[in-house]
Amino acid sequence: MISITIDATWWVLVVFVVDLAIRIAAIIVVPRNRRPTAAMAWLLAIYFIPIIGVFLFLLIGNPRLPRKRRRKQERINEYIHDTSESLDFGTLRPHAPDWFTSLVTLNRNLGAMPLAGDNSAHLIPGYQDSLDAMADAIREAERYVHVEFYIFQSDASTDNMFRALEEVAARGVTVRVLLDHWANRGKPFYRRTLKRLDAMGAHWHLMLPVQPFKGKYQRPDLRNHRKLLVVDGRIAFTGSQNITDSTYNLKKNIRRGLHWVDLMARIEGPVVASVNAVFLSDWYSETDEVLTDEIDLFDVTSGPGDLDCQIIPSGPGFEFENNLKLFAALLYAAQRQIIVVSPYFVPDEALLLAVTTACQRGIHVELFVSEEGDQAIVYHAQRSYYEALLRAGVKIWMYKKPYILHTKSLTIDDEVAIIGSSNMDMRSFGLNMEISMLVRGEEFVREMRVVEDQYRSLSRHLTLEEWEKQPLRSTVLDNLARLTSALQ
């Protein structure tokens, strides 16, 4: 009996010491180089569910790519910055405000890409229209086609684009394709898509593969979320749309009647070189193959327009959160109007402060989101910010179900806009590799206004009075989701 008591006491002491050591170590390790909110969320998880919390932290607690990949990105940035520094990228529009010039400098320092003039950029709001427009551009290819999309599926909606790739490959055009591993693995048509790429002779690779048995591993929830297409270095497309059916071919979406609404831009001019540079950097990161000897990256020609454009890549391969800094700077620069379209709006403290401060400065602020969500945790985390936004004076438009408004855009006053792949949430700021395009030009913003008006006509206005009638269970779910969103 005495022996059993001593043994039990010994195990209790061991458990106590180990538990105390974990808690002390967590306080030292977790907050280092991490946002206070993220650190607090991880500490709460480790303190209240120690075994699960520690396991999750070891699995997904490092929001950076492996050091080898980050060093590749640094070398790419140095090459782009040094090579493009003395080159002519078209004539810039006159009378740029000082804040715009400083913003361009910020983007250049963080993402290496120059500001380019003499560009054209036109929006394609129709889902199938953009797929067909990309197919038409591919059929014009003479040397190469570069394709990089988060989700890339061969299905009935994308068949025209795949047939275009097959046609140009058959006449000797080099087709290179990058697709995110985790986003496509296990999805409908995944194997069929890869077989079709093989059959046409395309050079394809998985982005951010999680294949530990092949020596390829990083935090499993890191994603390459970029969407871009480049044809011969002359034409490019970027925006929010994946290459898949508007239902994503998922049974749960089809059962709920969900369809995605997206926005792409067709681009010509010197800025296409920057879009191509993003592709070439990702290709190098995945393959160790340097294509700049084969492709003269900065052999640029003027486009048919006079827009000033700058490409801003961001993601865990960069030291700073390039897209977050860009969005925050634009929100503080606005003088009259801000319109944000984001399917997943889960801001950190800095972005939320920028939005609410804009309202307090007398700026008219509108936010477009979806009435219905496709991802429960993100959907509820987003809702947890509605009350603060409404009280600050933000006008919230909810795009009516069963459609998911997937566009990612930001317009400032009448001359500056952003379009790209980046959501305004913590995942896009810290975990996803994204691409955004900054545009200066009234004609482009006018096109954005047409799209925004269309979204407004298909949305309903959420008021503070309506929001205050939300049931308690919804508030609890929203707040719990908000806590989990900080686990980065």
C-alpha positions as semicolon CSV with decimal commas, in nm:
position;residue;x (nm);y (nm);z (nm)
1;M;0,000;0,000;0,000
2;I;0,280;0,239;0,093
3;S;0,463;0,155;-0,231
4;I;0,154;0,226;-0,440
5;T;0,105;0,560;-0,262
6;I;0,470;0,657;-0,321
7;D;0,446;0,558;-0,688
8;A;0,127;0,763;-0,733
9;T;0,285;1,062;-0,561
10;W;0,591;1,029;-0,782
11;W;0,383;1,028;-1,102
12;V;0,180;1,328;-0,986
13;L;0,507;1,513;-0,919
14;V;0,646;1,418;-1,262
15;V;0,327;1,533;-1,437
16;F;0,330;1,858;-1,241
17;V;0,695;1,930;-1,327
18;V;0,646;1,849;-1,698
19;D;0,330;2,060;-1,714
20;L;0,506;2,352;-1,546
21;A;0,805;2,318;-1,779
22;I;0,577;2,325;-2,086
23;R;0,401;2,637;-1,963
24;I;0,728;2,819;-1,887
25;A;0,878;2,714;-2,220
26;A;0,564;2,830;-2,402
27;I;0,593;3,177;-2,250
28;I;0,952;3,197;-2,377
29;V;0,908;3,038;-2,721
30;V;0,557;3,128;-2,842
31;P;0,555;3,512;-2,829
32;R;0,889;3,551;-3,007
33;N;0,845;3,748;-3,334
34;R;0,470;3,689;-3,323
35;R;0,171;3,922;-3,302
36;P;0,045;3,962;-2,945
37;T;-0,300;3,829;-3,044
38;A;-0,151;3,523;-3,214
39;A;0,081;3,462;-2,919
40;M;-0,206;3,490;-2,672
41;A;-0,421;3,248;-2,876
42;W;-0,142;2,991;-2,884
43;L;-0,072;3,030;-2,513
44;L;-0,442;2,982;-2,432
45;A;-0,449;2,667;-2,646
46;I;-0,137;2,528;-2,478
47;Y;-0,257;2,618;-2,126
48;F;-0,611;2,481;-2,158
49;I;-0,549;2,180;-2,385
50;P;-0,175;2,116;-2,331
51;I;-0,126;1,796;-2,532
52;I;-0,333;1,906;-2,832
53;G;-0,206;2,264;-2,809
54;V;0,162;2,162;-2,809
55;F;0,102;1,916;-3,094
56;L;-0,069;2,181;-3,308
57;F;0,201;2,437;-3,231
58;L;0,474;2,195;-3,339
59;L;0,275;2,110;-3,653
60;I;0,161;2,455;-3,770
61;G;0,322;2,699;-3,529
62;N;0,593;2,819;-3,767
63;P;0,439;3,055;-4,026
64;R;0,755;3,068;-4,237
65;L;0,874;2,859;-4,527
66;P;1,186;2,649;-4,476
67;R;1,504;2,855;-4,463
68;K;1,625;2,717;-4,798
69;R;1,316;2,847;-4,975
70;R;1,335;3,185;-4,803
71;R;1,695;3,223;-4,917
72;K;1,583;3,148;-5,271
73;Q;1,325;3,426;-5,246
74;E;1,591;3,666;-5,119
75;R;1,816;3,584;-5,415
76;I;1,524;3,632;-5,654
77;N;1,440;3,970;-5,503
78;E;1,799;4,086;-5,532
79;Y;1,813;3,977;-5,897
80;I;1,487;4,150;-5,988
81;H;1,574;4,468;-5,800
82;D;1,927;4,498;-5,942
83;T;1,835;4,397;-6,298
84;S;1,537;4,631;-6,327
85;E;1,682;4,932;-6,146
86;S;1,816;5,114;-6,452
87;L;1,562;4,991;-6,709
88;D;1,284;5,193;-6,870
89;F;0,937;5,064;-6,782
90;G;0,734;5,313;-6,978
91;T;0,628;5,671;-6,917
92;L;0,459;5,729;-6,584
93;R;0,148;5,941;-6,546
94;P;0,227;6,294;-6,424
95;H;0,131;6,459;-6,096
96;A;0,138;6,151;-5,875
97;P;0,056;6,247;-5,514
98;D;0,341;6,221;-5,267
99;W;0,169;5,941;-5,076
100;F;0,147;5,731;-5,393
101;T;0,518;5,776;-5,463
102;S;0,607;5,670;-5,110
103;L;0,372;5,370;-5,138
104;V;0,548;5,261;-5,458
105;T;0,881;5,287;-5,275
106;L;0,743;5,070;-4,995
107;N;0,629;4,804;-5,241
108;R;0,961;4,818;-5,425
109;N;1,158;4,770;-5,104
110;L;0,940;4,482;-4,986
111;G;0,860;4,300;-5,309
112;A;1,134;4,421;-5,549
113;M;0,899;4,497;-5,841
114;P;0,920;4,837;-6,016
115;L;0,633;5,068;-6,103
116;A;0,562;5,049;-6,477
117;G;0,381;5,291;-6,708
118;D;0,209;5,255;-7,047
119;N;-0,005;4,958;-6,944
120;S;-0,359;4,855;-7,020
121;A;-0,573;4,657;-6,777
122;H;-0,934;4,558;-6,840
123;L;-1,169;4,375;-6,605
124;I;-1,353;4,054;-6,692
125;P;-1,632;4,005;-6,436
126;G;-1,802;3,705;-6,601
127;Y;-1,684;3,368;-6,466
128;Q;-1,695;3,174;-6,792
129;D;-1,601;3,488;-6,986
130;S;-1,266;3,508;-6,808
131;L;-1,192;3,138;-6,868
132;D;-1,265;3,184;-7,237
133;A;-1,064;3,508;-7,256
134;M;-0,763;3,327;-7,112
135;A;-0,813;3,048;-7,367
136;D;-0,820;3,305;-7,650
137;A;-0,496;3,462;-7,525
138;I;-0,327;3,122;-7,496
139;R;-0,409;3,048;-7,861
140;E;-0,206;3,358;-7,957
141;A;0,110;3,213;-7,796
142;E;0,421;3,177;-8,010
143;R;0,691;3,088;-7,753
144;Y;0,557;3,000;-7,408
145;V;0,259;2,999;-7,174
146;H;0,305;3,026;-6,797
147;V;0,011;2,912;-6,583
148;E;0,001;2,940;-6,202
149;F;-0,321;2,887;-6,010
150;Y;-0,413;2,783;-5,659
151;I;-0,676;2,539;-5,794
152;F;-0,633;2,402;-6,146
153;Q;-0,888;2,146;-6,270
154;S;-0,981;2,004;-6,606
155;D;-1,362;2,003;-6,614
156;A;-1,645;2,106;-6,845
157;S;-1,606;2,477;-6,765
158;T;-1,228;2,482;-6,815
159;D;-1,219;2,248;-7,114
160;N;-1,179;2,535;-7,363
161;M;-0,871;2,659;-7,175
162;F;-0,721;2,310;-7,160
163;R;-0,788;2,258;-7,531
164;A;-0,608;2,586;-7,599
165;L;-0,307;2,462;-7,401
166;E;-0,312;2,136;-7,595
167;E;-0,328;2,319;-7,928
168;V;-0,030;2,546;-7,862
169;A;0,174;2,264;-7,707
170;A;0,114;2,059;-8,023
171;R;0,277;2,331;-8,233
172;G;0,585;2,357;-8,012
173;V;0,491;2,628;-7,761
174;T;0,637;2,556;-7,417
175;V;0,365;2,517;-7,154
176;R;0,465;2,548;-6,789
177;V;0,210;2,493;-6,512
178;L;0,223;2,540;-6,134
179;L;-0,062;2,429;-5,907
180;D;-0,087;2,417;-5,530
181;H;-0,043;2,064;-5,395
182;W;-0,270;2,070;-5,091
183;A;-0,551;2,265;-5,260
184;N;-0,576;2,017;-5,547
185;R;-0,482;1,688;-5,382
186;G;-0,788;1,470;-5,333
187;K;-1,016;1,712;-5,519
188;P;-1,239;1,604;-5,810
189;F;-1,054;1,558;-6,140
190;Y;-0,708;1,590;-5,977
191;R;-0,560;1,279;-6,139
192;R;-0,741;1,346;-6,466
193;T;-0,593;1,697;-6,474
194;L;-0,237;1,571;-6,424
195;K;-0,284;1,303;-6,692
196;R;-0,410;1,566;-6,934
197;L;-0,106;1,786;-6,862
198;D;0,124;1,489;-6,919
199;A;-0,053;1,397;-7,243
200;M;-0,009;1,747;-7,389
201;G;0,359;1,754;-7,291
202;A;0,328;2,037;-7,040
203;H;0,599;2,093;-6,781
204;W;0,410;2,098;-6,452
205;H;0,499;2,102;-6,083
206;L;0,315;2,107;-5,754
207;M;0,358;2,419;-5,541
208;L;0,444;2,383;-5,171
209;P;0,418;2,002;-5,180
210;V;0,369;1,824;-4,848
211;Q;0,545;1,499;-4,938
212;P;0,766;1,404;-4,642
213;F;0,861;1,068;-4,794
214;K;1,002;1,258;-5,092
215;G;1,189;1,502;-4,869
216;K;0,941;1,784;-4,933
217;Y;0,778;1,925;-4,625
218;Q;0,679;2,258;-4,472
219;R;0,396;2,375;-4,252
220;P;0,103;2,185;-4,411
221;D;-0,140;2,479;-4,412
222;L;0,088;2,711;-4,610
223;R;-0,058;2,769;-4,955
224;N;0,045;2,923;-5,285
225;H;-0,278;3,113;-5,343
226;R;-0,165;3,309;-5,650
227;K;-0,362;3,322;-5,975
228;L;-0,179;3,430;-6,289
229;L;-0,131;3,354;-6,656
230;V;0,142;3,491;-6,884
231;V;0,157;3,451;-7,264
232;D;0,492;3,524;-7,434
233;G;0,564;3,802;-7,184
234;R;0,310;4,018;-7,372
235;I;-0,026;3,938;-7,212
236;A;-0,104;3,851;-6,852
237;F;-0,410;3,779;-6,640
238;T;-0,443;3,802;-6,265
239;G;-0,722;3,831;-6,012
240;S;-0,926;3,612;-5,781
241;Q;-1,047;3,326;-6,002
242;N;-0,927;2,967;-5,994
243;I;-0,931;2,741;-6,299
244;T;-1,232;2,528;-6,212
245;D;-1,609;2,524;-6,240
246;S;-1,793;2,794;-6,045
247;T;-1,911;2,523;-5,801
248;Y;-1,552;2,396;-5,753
249;N;-1,703;2,057;-5,847
250;L;-1,763;1,980;-5,479
251;K;-2,077;1,786;-5,388
252;K;-2,143;2,000;-5,081
253;N;-2,136;2,317;-5,294
254;I;-2,358;2,166;-5,562
255;R;-2,602;2,044;-5,294
256;R;-2,622;2,396;-5,147
257;G;-2,642;2,556;-5,492
258;L;-2,325;2,763;-5,430
259;H;-2,149;2,938;-5,717
260;W;-1,838;3,156;-5,696
261;V;-1,831;3,513;-5,833
262;D;-1,484;3,633;-5,936
263;L;-1,298;3,911;-6,112
264;M;-0,995;3,888;-6,341
265;A;-0,793;4,153;-6,524
266;R;-0,635;4,121;-6,869
267;I;-0,306;4,313;-6,876
268;E;-0,073;4,433;-7,148
269;G;0,241;4,645;-7,119
270;P;0,565;4,653;-6,923
271;V;0,401;4,533;-6,599
272;V;0,353;4,190;-6,759
273;A;0,725;4,138;-6,695
274;S;0,659;4,169;-6,322
275;V;0,379;3,912;-6,336
276;N;0,617;3,685;-6,524
277;A;0,884;3,746;-6,261
278;V;0,649;3,614;-5,994
279;F;0,594;3,298;-6,198
280;L;0,966;3,251;-6,266
281;S;1,049;3,297;-5,898
282;D;0,792;3,033;-5,797
283;W;0,918;2,801;-6,071
284;Y;1,273;2,838;-5,940
285;S;1,156;2,779;-5,583
286;E;0,988;2,452;-5,680
287;T;1,232;2,319;-5,940
288;D;1,572;2,490;-5,888
289;E;1,550;2,567;-6,259
290;V;1,657;2,918;-6,361
291;L;1,470;3,032;-6,672
292;T;1,612;3,382;-6,703
293;D;1,881;3,257;-6,943
294;E;1,606;3,135;-7,174
295;I;1,356;3,418;-7,115
296;D;1,458;3,785;-7,133
297;L;1,242;3,885;-6,840
298;F;1,265;4,261;-6,885
299;D;1,242;4,280;-7,264
300;V;0,926;4,489;-7,239
301;T;0,709;4,676;-7,483
302;S;0,453;4,948;-7,423
303;G;0,090;4,847;-7,401
304;P;-0,211;5,016;-7,559
305;G;-0,290;5,214;-7,243
306;D;-0,125;5,458;-7,003
307;L;-0,198;5,304;-6,662
308;D;0,072;5,295;-6,396
309;C;0,089;4,945;-6,248
310;Q;0,299;4,769;-5,988
311;I;0,294;4,401;-5,889
312;I;0,325;4,319;-5,520
313;P;0,402;3,955;-5,431
314;S;0,359;3,853;-5,067
315;G;0,371;3,546;-4,849
316;P;0,571;3,345;-4,597
317;G;0,879;3,361;-4,821
318;F;0,908;3,734;-4,748
319;E;1,033;3,886;-4,424
320;F;0,737;4,126;-4,397
321;E;0,365;4,104;-4,468
322;N;0,378;4,296;-4,794
323;N;0,007;4,289;-4,869
324;L;-0,097;4,398;-4,521
325;K;0,137;4,698;-4,533
326;L;0,005;4,788;-4,878
327;F;-0,361;4,775;-4,772
328;A;-0,302;4,969;-4,451
329;A;-0,107;5,242;-4,630
330;L;-0,383;5,283;-4,888
331;L;-0,655;5,306;-4,623
332;Y;-0,468;5,585;-4,447
333;A;-0,404;5,765;-4,779
334;A;-0,770;5,780;-4,884
335;Q;-0,929;6,124;-4,884
336;R;-1,290;6,063;-4,995
337;Q;-1,391;5,703;-5,050
338;I;-1,283;5,345;-4,979
339;I;-1,456;5,039;-5,127
340;V;-1,337;4,696;-5,017
341;V;-1,448;4,367;-5,170
342;S;-1,326;4,064;-4,977
343;P;-1,481;3,720;-4,931
344;Y;-1,283;3,667;-4,611
345;F;-1,247;3,989;-4,412
346;V;-1,075;3,900;-4,085
347;P;-0,849;4,200;-4,015
348;D;-0,568;4,219;-3,766
349;E;-0,552;4,513;-3,524
350;A;-0,362;4,737;-3,768
351;L;-0,609;4,692;-4,053
352;L;-0,915;4,725;-3,832
353;L;-0,771;5,047;-3,688
354;A;-0,705;5,179;-4,039
355;V;-1,065;5,110;-4,147
356;T;-1,228;5,259;-3,838
357;T;-0,992;5,557;-3,843
358;A;-1,090;5,624;-4,205
359;C;-1,455;5,648;-4,098
360;Q;-1,360;5,886;-3,817
361;R;-1,173;6,100;-4,070
362;G;-1,499;6,140;-4,263
363;I;-1,413;5,892;-4,539
364;H;-1,702;5,702;-4,696
365;V;-1,621;5,332;-4,645
366;E;-1,806;5,037;-4,799
367;L;-1,735;4,667;-4,747
368;F;-1,871;4,391;-4,971
369;V;-1,889;4,040;-4,824
370;S;-2,094;3,727;-4,888
371;E;-2,423;3,668;-4,712
372;E;-2,341;3,297;-4,698
373;G;-2,003;3,145;-4,617
374;D;-1,829;2,841;-4,757
375;Q;-1,582;2,804;-4,469
376;A;-1,753;2,799;-4,130
377;I;-1,466;2,917;-3,909
378;V;-1,365;3,204;-4,137
379;Y;-1,729;3,297;-4,193
380;H;-1,796;3,327;-3,820
381;A;-1,464;3,500;-3,751
382;Q;-1,553;3,761;-4,014
383;R;-1,896;3,817;-3,860
384;S;-1,734;3,891;-3,523
385;Y;-1,608;4,222;-3,666
386;Y;-1,939;4,345;-3,809
387;E;-2,057;4,527;-3,497
388;A;-1,735;4,727;-3,460
389;L;-1,738;4,811;-3,831
390;L;-2,103;4,915;-3,833
391;R;-2,063;5,131;-3,522
392;A;-1,763;5,301;-3,684
393;G;-1,977;5,388;-3,988
394;V;-1,875;5,123;-4,244
395;K;-2,152;5,044;-4,490
396;I;-2,166;4,664;-4,522
397;W;-2,313;4,502;-4,832
398;M;-2,392;4,129;-4,819
399;Y;-2,387;3,960;-5,160
400;K;-2,699;3,746;-5,170
401;K;-2,678;3,368;-5,144
402;P;-2,635;3,118;-5,296
403;Y;-2,340;3,306;-5,449
404;I;-1,996;3,341;-5,287
405;L;-1,847;3,680;-5,374
406;H;-1,484;3,576;-5,416
407;T;-1,346;3,899;-5,571
408;K;-1,055;4,065;-5,390
409;S;-1,032;4,436;-5,466
410;L;-0,983;4,776;-5,307
411;T;-1,050;5,116;-5,462
412;I;-0,931;5,447;-5,315
413;D;-1,096;5,772;-5,422
414;D;-1,110;5,799;-5,803
415;E;-0,761;5,709;-5,922
416;V;-0,609;5,411;-5,737
417;A;-0,715;5,048;-5,710
418;I;-0,592;4,703;-5,611
419;I;-0,692;4,372;-5,767
420;G;-0,540;4,032;-5,701
421;S;-0,557;3,707;-5,509
422;S;-0,517;3,839;-5,155
423;N;-0,801;3,830;-4,905
424;M;-0,801;4,072;-4,614
425;D;-0,752;3,811;-4,348
426;M;-0,471;3,681;-4,132
427;R;-0,422;3,375;-4,350
428;S;-0,356;3,584;-4,661
429;F;-0,129;3,817;-4,466
430;G;0,086;3,551;-4,301
431;L;0,038;3,206;-4,454
432;N;-0,058;3,237;-4,821
433;M;0,163;3,332;-5,114
434;E;-0,036;3,604;-5,293
435;I;-0,012;3,845;-5,584
436;S;-0,167;4,193;-5,593
437;M;-0,161;4,461;-5,861
438;L;-0,163;4,829;-5,774
439;V;-0,313;5,045;-6,050
440;R;-0,317;5,423;-6,089
441;G;-0,558;5,554;-6,351
442;E;-0,910;5,693;-6,352
443;E;-1,020;5,474;-6,642
444;F;-0,941;5,155;-6,451
445;V;-1,120;5,281;-6,139
446;R;-1,423;5,362;-6,356
447;E;-1,430;4,997;-6,466
448;M;-1,408;4,898;-6,101
449;R;-1,703;5,127;-6,021
450;V;-1,917;4,947;-6,281
451;V;-1,838;4,613;-6,119
452;E;-1,900;4,754;-5,769
453;D;-2,237;4,891;-5,883
454;Q;-2,329;4,549;-6,015
455;Y;-2,231;4,389;-5,683
456;R;-2,433;4,651;-5,495
457;S;-2,744;4,573;-5,701
458;L;-2,710;4,205;-5,609
459;S;-2,647;4,265;-5,239
460;R;-2,848;4,372;-4,937
461;H;-2,746;4,640;-4,689
462;L;-2,668;4,516;-4,338
463;T;-2,770;4,766;-4,070
464;L;-2,663;4,793;-3,708
465;E;-3,025;4,752;-3,599
466;E;-3,049;4,418;-3,781
467;W;-2,714;4,303;-3,647
468;E;-2,807;4,375;-3,286
469;K;-3,090;4,120;-3,320
470;Q;-2,845;3,835;-3,380
471;P;-2,914;3,539;-3,144
472;L;-2,669;3,473;-2,860
473;R;-2,558;3,139;-3,010
474;S;-2,437;3,321;-3,323
475;T;-2,241;3,571;-3,114
476;V;-2,075;3,288;-2,920
477;L;-1,979;3,104;-3,241
478;D;-1,846;3,427;-3,396
479;N;-1,628;3,507;-3,095
480;L;-1,488;3,153;-3,068
481;A;-1,400;3,159;-3,440
482;R;-1,234;3,497;-3,393
483;L;-1,002;3,346;-3,131
484;T;-0,901;3,055;-3,355
485;S;-0,827;3,290;-3,647
486;A;-0,526;3,421;-3,455
487;L;-0,355;3,081;-3,439
488;Q;-0,069;3,158;-3,681
